[in-house]
Amino acid sequence: MDPGLHDKEFLGALDKVVSMCEKRLDKDENDVTALFYKGGAVGFKGRLRANRGSWLAAANDGLVALPAIRRAFKLDPTNSDVLLGMGIYNYYADVIPGQYPIIKPVMIFLPGGDKKKGLEQLEIAAQKARYAKVEAMYFLLQTYFSYERQFVRALEIAQELHNKYPRNPLFHRMYGRCYVSLGYWAEAFRVFSEVEQKYRTHQAGYDVYDGREAYYYIGRHLFLIGRFEESLQNLLRCDEICRRVDKGSASGFMSMANLMIGMVYDVQKKRGSALAQYQKVLEMKEYENTHKEARRYTEKPYARAQ
């Protein structure tokens, strides 16, 4: 499935929300509910565009969303739901320009952010919000995992979300990723084995992207504990899915899976097959140190430490 397949439909639904809110605001400019949902809808548009790499468009959405959220906050500063929007803005307005300089010119027209304050506001929203509690928790999870690198706190949130919504594949995968980032491979193996089982049995919501990730991490764990043939079979399944779903260029999962397949072949003394894998990796987009490692093992076969 193409990740952008439903973008047009999603953006259209958000535009309808904005239109409905504006009609309410025409009647009452201090309608806090309408301001909250308008700011949230435009904010979701920006979030999607950021996820798609359209940072300028996302920043422009911020220009539209922020006034609505700030006005709602001014009218009702005790509203924990409004703190979601304020927290997101304060955190990302402080952090994102440093990571994506292309949006710095747009940020001139927006007030500065405050990372610490943003996290505090998101924590309050995650605890007390009536409508936005889960969304605040998810933003916190993303923030602690991807930006703050506070994996213990991210794991706590991921576990709570997964326990509350056990059939949500995104929360399920994030739960496993947190264990991976902490180096808790036995726990990660357990979680991703659950994801793989749900993907394999076609449980609602679990698709090829869930399967791709599950097979990669299962294969990686099996490699680490020396079960090389089982590792190889899972990594090959990951690669097979990648070749069906990766569009334009290889994903990180494809690049890393192929690197590890080469390492398995080296352990199995299949040097020709290993070299072919390393060459494949060098022809793919680099993720982390995949090219460096592929060149290293091309020059000298991978050998498992004794």
C-alpha positions as CSV (number, residue, x, y, z in Angstrom):
1,M,0.0,0.0,0.0
2,D,1.3,3.5,-0.9
3,P,1.6,5.5,2.3
4,G,0.2,8.5,0.4
5,L,-2.8,6.7,-1.0
6,H,-5.4,8.4,1.1
7,D,-3.7,11.8,1.5
8,K,-6.2,13.6,-0.8
9,E,-9.1,12.1,1.1
10,F,-7.6,12.9,4.5
11,L,-6.8,16.5,3.5
12,G,-10.3,16.9,2.0
13,A,-11.9,15.8,5.3
14,L,-9.8,18.3,7.2
15,D,-10.8,21.1,4.9
16,K,-14.4,20.3,5.7
17,V,-13.6,20.6,9.5
18,V,-12.0,24.0,8.9
19,S,-15.0,25.1,6.9
20,M,-17.5,24.1,9.6
21,C,-15.4,25.8,12.2
22,E,-15.2,29.0,10.3
23,K,-19.0,29.1,10.0
24,R,-19.2,28.8,13.7
25,L,-16.6,31.5,14.2
26,D,-18.5,33.8,11.9
27,K,-21.3,33.7,14.4
28,D,-19.0,33.8,17.5
29,E,-15.4,34.7,17.2
30,N,-14.8,33.5,20.7
31,D,-16.1,29.9,20.1
32,V,-13.3,28.0,21.9
33,T,-14.4,24.7,20.5
34,A,-14.4,26.0,16.9
35,L,-11.0,27.6,17.4
36,F,-9.6,24.3,18.9
37,Y,-10.8,22.2,16.0
38,K,-9.8,24.6,13.4
39,G,-6.3,24.9,14.7
40,G,-6.2,21.1,15.2
41,A,-7.4,20.4,11.6
42,V,-4.9,22.8,10.0
43,G,-2.2,21.4,12.3
44,F,-2.9,17.9,11.1
45,K,-2.5,19.1,7.6
46,G,0.9,20.5,8.5
47,R,1.8,17.3,10.3
48,L,1.0,15.2,7.2
49,R,3.0,17.5,5.0
50,A,5.9,17.3,7.4
51,N,5.7,13.5,7.3
52,R,5.9,13.7,3.5
53,G,8.9,16.0,3.6
54,S,7.0,19.2,2.5
55,W,8.4,21.4,5.2
56,L,7.6,24.8,3.7
57,A,4.0,23.8,3.2
58,A,3.9,22.4,6.8
59,A,5.3,25.7,8.1
60,N,2.7,27.7,6.1
61,D,0.0,25.5,7.8
62,G,1.5,26.6,11.1
63,L,1.0,30.2,10.2
64,V,-2.7,29.5,9.8
65,A,-3.1,27.1,12.8
66,L,-1.2,29.0,15.4
67,P,-3.5,32.1,15.7
68,A,-6.5,29.9,16.3
69,I,-4.8,27.8,18.9
70,R,-3.3,30.8,20.7
71,R,-6.7,32.6,20.8
72,A,-8.4,29.4,22.2
73,F,-5.6,29.2,24.8
74,K,-6.1,32.9,25.7
75,L,-9.8,32.4,26.1
76,D,-9.5,29.3,28.2
77,P,-6.0,28.8,29.5
78,T,-7.1,25.9,31.8
79,N,-8.3,23.8,28.7
80,S,-5.9,20.8,28.7
81,D,-7.0,19.9,25.1
82,V,-5.8,23.3,23.8
83,L,-2.4,22.5,25.5
84,L,-1.9,19.9,22.8
85,G,-1.6,22.5,20.1
86,M,0.4,24.9,22.2
87,G,2.8,22.1,23.3
88,I,3.4,20.9,19.8
89,Y,4.1,24.4,18.6
90,N,6.4,25.4,21.4
91,Y,8.4,22.2,21.1
92,Y,8.7,22.0,17.3
93,A,9.2,25.7,16.7
94,D,12.2,25.4,18.9
95,V,13.6,22.2,17.6
96,I,12.7,21.8,13.9
97,P,14.4,25.0,12.4
98,G,17.8,23.7,13.6
99,Q,17.2,20.3,11.9
100,Y,15.6,21.7,8.8
101,P,17.1,25.1,7.9
102,I,14.9,25.4,4.9
103,I,12.0,26.6,7.1
104,K,13.9,29.2,9.0
105,P,12.8,32.1,6.7
106,V,9.1,31.1,7.4
107,M,9.7,31.1,11.1
108,I,10.6,34.8,11.0
109,F,6.8,35.4,10.9
110,L,6.1,33.2,13.9
111,P,6.9,33.6,17.6
112,G,9.8,31.6,18.9
113,G,9.3,28.2,20.6
114,D,10.3,26.8,23.9
115,K,11.2,23.1,24.0
116,K,11.0,22.6,27.7
117,K,7.7,24.4,28.0
118,G,6.3,22.4,25.0
119,L,7.2,19.1,26.6
120,E,5.5,20.2,29.9
121,Q,2.3,21.2,28.0
122,L,2.2,17.9,26.1
123,E,2.7,16.0,29.4
124,I,-0.3,17.9,30.9
125,A,-2.4,17.2,27.8
126,A,-1.5,13.6,27.9
127,Q,-2.7,13.3,31.5
128,K,-5.7,15.6,31.6
129,A,-7.0,16.3,28.1
130,R,-10.6,15.2,27.4
131,Y,-10.5,14.8,23.6
132,A,-6.8,15.0,22.8
133,K,-5.3,12.7,25.4
134,V,-4.3,9.9,23.1
135,E,-3.0,12.3,20.4
136,A,-0.9,14.1,23.1
137,M,0.5,10.7,24.2
138,Y,1.4,9.8,20.7
139,F,3.2,13.2,20.1
140,L,5.1,12.7,23.3
141,L,6.1,9.2,22.2
142,Q,7.4,10.5,18.9
143,T,9.2,13.3,20.6
144,Y,10.9,11.3,23.3
145,F,11.8,8.6,20.8
146,S,12.9,10.5,17.7
147,Y,14.1,13.9,19.1
148,E,14.9,13.6,22.8
149,R,16.2,10.0,22.6
150,Q,14.7,9.3,26.0
151,F,13.9,5.7,25.3
152,V,12.8,4.7,28.8
153,R,10.1,7.4,28.9
154,A,9.1,6.6,25.3
155,L,8.8,2.9,26.3
156,E,6.5,3.8,29.2
157,I,4.2,5.7,26.8
158,A,4.3,3.1,24.1
159,Q,3.5,0.3,26.6
160,E,0.5,2.3,27.9
161,L,-0.8,3.0,24.4
162,H,-0.4,-0.6,23.3
163,N,-2.1,-1.9,26.4
164,K,-5.0,0.4,25.9
165,Y,-5.2,-0.2,22.1
166,P,-3.8,-3.7,21.6
167,R,-5.1,-3.8,18.0
168,N,-3.4,-0.6,16.9
169,P,-0.5,-1.7,14.7
170,L,1.4,1.7,15.0
171,F,1.4,1.6,18.8
172,H,2.4,-2.1,18.6
173,R,5.4,-1.4,16.4
174,M,6.5,1.6,18.4
175,Y,6.4,-0.5,21.5
176,G,8.8,-2.9,19.8
177,R,11.0,-0.2,18.5
178,C,11.5,1.2,22.0
179,Y,12.8,-2.1,23.2
180,V,15.2,-2.3,20.3
181,S,16.5,1.2,21.1
182,L,17.1,0.2,24.7
183,G,18.8,-3.0,23.5
184,Y,16.2,-5.3,25.1
185,W,16.2,-7.8,22.3
186,A,14.3,-10.6,23.9
187,E,11.4,-8.2,24.6
188,A,11.6,-6.7,21.1
189,F,11.6,-10.3,19.6
190,R,8.5,-11.1,21.6
191,V,6.7,-7.9,20.5
192,F,7.6,-8.2,16.8
193,S,6.7,-11.9,16.8
194,E,3.2,-10.8,17.8
195,V,3.2,-8.2,15.0
196,E,4.3,-10.8,12.5
197,Q,1.6,-13.2,13.7
198,K,-1.1,-10.6,13.2
199,Y,0.3,-9.6,9.8
200,R,0.5,-13.3,8.7
201,T,-3.1,-14.0,9.8
202,H,-4.4,-10.9,8.2
203,Q,-5.7,-9.2,11.3
204,A,-7.4,-5.9,10.6
205,G,-5.0,-3.0,10.3
206,Y,-1.8,-5.0,10.0
207,D,-0.3,-4.6,6.5
208,V,2.9,-5.2,4.6
209,Y,4.7,-2.3,6.3
210,D,4.1,-4.0,9.7
211,G,5.2,-7.3,8.2
212,R,8.4,-5.7,6.7
213,E,9.4,-4.3,10.0
214,A,8.6,-7.4,12.0
215,Y,10.6,-9.7,9.8
216,Y,13.6,-7.4,9.9
217,Y,13.7,-7.2,13.7
218,I,13.0,-10.9,14.2
219,G,15.8,-11.7,11.8
220,R,18.1,-9.3,13.5
221,H,17.5,-10.8,16.9
222,L,18.0,-14.3,15.6
223,F,21.2,-13.2,14.0
224,L,22.4,-11.8,17.3
225,I,21.8,-15.1,19.2
226,G,23.4,-17.2,16.5
227,R,20.3,-18.8,14.8
228,F,21.6,-17.9,11.4
229,E,19.4,-20.0,9.1
230,E,16.2,-18.8,10.8
231,S,17.6,-15.2,10.7
232,L,18.2,-15.6,7.0
233,Q,14.7,-16.7,6.3
234,N,13.2,-13.7,8.1
235,L,15.6,-11.2,6.5
236,L,14.7,-12.7,3.1
237,R,11.0,-12.2,3.8
238,C,11.7,-8.6,4.8
239,D,13.6,-8.1,1.5
240,E,10.8,-9.7,-0.5
241,I,8.3,-7.3,1.0
242,C,10.6,-4.3,0.5
243,R,10.8,-5.1,-3.2
244,R,7.1,-5.0,-3.4
245,V,6.4,-1.8,-1.5
246,D,9.5,0.4,-1.6
247,K,8.9,3.1,-4.2
248,G,11.6,5.1,-6.0
249,S,14.5,4.0,-3.7
250,A,15.2,1.3,-1.2
251,S,14.0,1.8,2.3
252,G,16.2,1.6,5.3
253,F,14.8,-1.9,6.0
254,M,15.8,-3.1,2.6
255,S,19.3,-1.7,2.9
256,M,19.9,-3.0,6.4
257,A,18.3,-6.4,5.7
258,N,20.5,-7.0,2.6
259,L,23.5,-6.0,4.6
260,M,22.7,-8.6,7.3
261,I,21.9,-11.2,4.6
262,G,25.4,-10.8,3.4
263,M,26.7,-11.1,6.9
264,V,24.8,-14.4,7.3
265,Y,26.3,-15.7,4.1
266,D,29.7,-14.8,5.3
267,V,29.1,-16.8,8.5
268,Q,27.9,-19.7,6.4
269,K,31.1,-19.5,4.3
270,K,29.2,-18.5,1.1
271,R,31.6,-15.7,0.2
272,G,30.3,-15.2,-3.4
273,S,26.7,-14.8,-2.2
274,A,27.9,-12.4,0.6
275,L,29.8,-10.2,-1.9
276,A,26.8,-10.0,-4.1
277,Q,24.7,-8.8,-1.2
278,Y,27.3,-6.2,-0.2
279,Q,27.3,-4.9,-3.8
280,K,23.5,-4.6,-3.7
281,V,23.7,-2.5,-0.5
282,L,26.3,-0.2,-2.1
283,E,23.8,0.4,-5.0
284,M,21.0,1.4,-2.5
285,K,20.5,4.6,-0.6
286,E,22.7,4.6,2.5
287,Y,21.0,4.3,5.9
288,E,23.1,4.7,9.1
289,N,26.4,3.1,8.2
290,T,25.2,0.5,5.6
291,H,27.7,1.6,2.9
292,K,30.6,1.8,5.3
293,E,29.8,-1.7,6.6
294,A,29.3,-3.1,3.1
295,R,32.7,-1.8,2.0
296,R,34.3,-3.1,5.2
297,Y,32.9,-6.7,4.7
298,T,33.7,-6.6,1.0
299,E,37.3,-6.1,1.9
300,K,37.3,-8.6,4.8
301,P,34.5,-11.1,5.4
302,Y,32.3,-10.6,8.4
303,A,33.4,-12.8,11.2
304,R,31.3,-13.4,14.4
305,A,33.2,-12.4,17.5
306,Q,34.1,-15.4,19.7
